[in-house]
Amino acid sequence: MYLGPETAMPLASAIAAVVGVAVMFWNRTVAAAKAVGRFVSGGLARLTRRR
């Protein structure tokens, strides 16, 4: 399968844009990831708790 530059460049540009926005708002990105982690771990703890 050939992936020419006319296909690869827009994909690379889109990935770079997403990474750039994440880096610009790094503190908020990390805080959001931690919040999601706490939400998931809290939900798993509730599901696996014995009564």
C-alpha positions in Angstrom: 0.0 0.0 0.0 1.5 3.3 -1.1 1.0 6.3 1.1 2.0 9.3 -1.0 2.8 12.8 0.3 -0.6 14.1 -0.8 -2.2 11.7 1.6 0.4 11.8 4.4 0.8 15.6 4.8 -2.9 16.4 5.7 -2.8 13.5 8.2 0.4 14.7 9.8 -0.9 18.3 9.8 -4.0 17.2 11.7 -2.0 15.3 14.2 0.3 18.2 14.7 -2.6 20.6 15.3 -4.1 18.3 18.0 -0.8 18.0 19.7 -0.2 21.7 19.5 -3.5 22.6 21.1 -2.8 20.0 23.9 0.6 21.5 24.6 -0.7 25.1 24.5 -3.2 24.2 27.3 -0.9 21.6 29.0 -2.0 22.4 32.6 -5.7 22.0 31.7 -4.9 18.9 29.6 -3.2 17.2 32.6 -6.0 18.3 35.0 -8.6 16.8 32.6 -6.7 13.6 32.3 -6.4 13.3 36.1 -10.1 14.1 36.5 -11.0 11.3 34.0 -8.7 8.9 35.9 -10.3 9.7 39.2 -13.8 9.3 37.7 -12.9 5.9 36.2 -11.0 4.6 39.2 -13.9 5.7 41.5 -16.4 4.0 39.3 -14.3 0.8 39.3 -13.9 0.9 43.1 -17.7 1.2 43.5 -18.3 -1.7 41.1 -15.8 -4.0 42.7 -16.7 -3.1 46.4 -18.0 -6.1 48.4 -21.0 -5.6 50.6 
